[in-house]
């Protein structure tokens, strides 16, 4: 069975929109980023949702890039790769947050707290090993990739420009979380979620229009071919 590319594009649009919705919803009444929260069911469910969101976002931005790759050039490719790496690293860290960190918090609470502190741009008290590099790289690729991908998507003009601009602004604005109180962590995630929803819906609509044009074109070709076939039959 052959799946039309427009169907894949629509699926990518849905993935991006769902990822954005999840990213917004998990911010509502989010538990405080402290030791007591790590071992709760709420923490595990939210971290699991963020893991799913990262995978869906990766699929979504892949579809977005493929739709506009001829217009974004090398900078667009670099932005896509950087943002894709950011979401891949986010997938890994959120998976650890959901299924590993709660256990670690019971045996090494200081380490667990240091991981949380580092994840939000702070300085850990102890040594958390390679996790420090991974968390810093996640933030760097997320910010830089979002900025480049958002700008090139805006310039391409294929999908919703307001959503592309919001993605660039939303991802870049998270730099400020390193100096802002923890209360700002949740609101700063909302613009990126809305941007993903906007780009996802825009891609879905775009691919739907392309599919409709292709269908109309195929119907037109069939109507032209039918008289020719009748002429061939009569001539024989």
C-alpha positions, 0 to 999 in steps of 0.5 A: 500500500502506497501512502500519499505524501500529502497524507504524511504531511497532514499526519505531521501537521497533526503531530505538531498540533498535538505536541503543542497542545500537550506542551501547554496542558502540562504547564497547568497546575504544574507541581513545584520543581522540588524534591517532594514532587519528583516521587509523585504520580503527578510528576511521572504522568507529566514527564511521560506526557512531555516525552510523548510531546517531544516525539510528536514535535520531532515528527511535526517539525520534520514534516514542516521542514520537508514542506518548505525545504526548497525555500529555506536553504542551508540555514533552514536545514541547520535550524531543523537539525538543531531543533531536532537534536533539541527535541531528541535530547528532550525526549531522553531527559524527560524519559529519565525524569519520568522513569529514573529520577523518582527512584534516584530521588529516594536513594540520592536526593541531593543528586536529584535536586541538582539535576532539577537545578541544572535543568533550569539554568542553575548551578548544582551543588554536587557533581551530576556527571554527564547529565550537566552537559546533556541538560545544557546541550538540550537547552542550547539546541532548543533555543538556537534551533527554535530561533533559526527554524522559526526565522527561516519558516517565517521567511519561507512564507509557506505556513502561518507566519505568526506561528513561525515568529512565535516559535522563534520568540518563544524558544529564545525567550527561555534564556531569561528563565536562568535569572527569573523566579521559578514562577515564570517557568510555566508561562514561558512554555505556553508561546512555544506550545501555541506556535507548534499548534499554529504551525501544525494546523497550518501544515495540515490545511496546506497539505489538504489543499494540495491533495484536493488540487491533485485530485481535481487534476487527476479527474481532469486528466481522466476526462481528457483521456476518455474521449481519446480512448473512445476514438482509439476503439472506434478506429480499430 
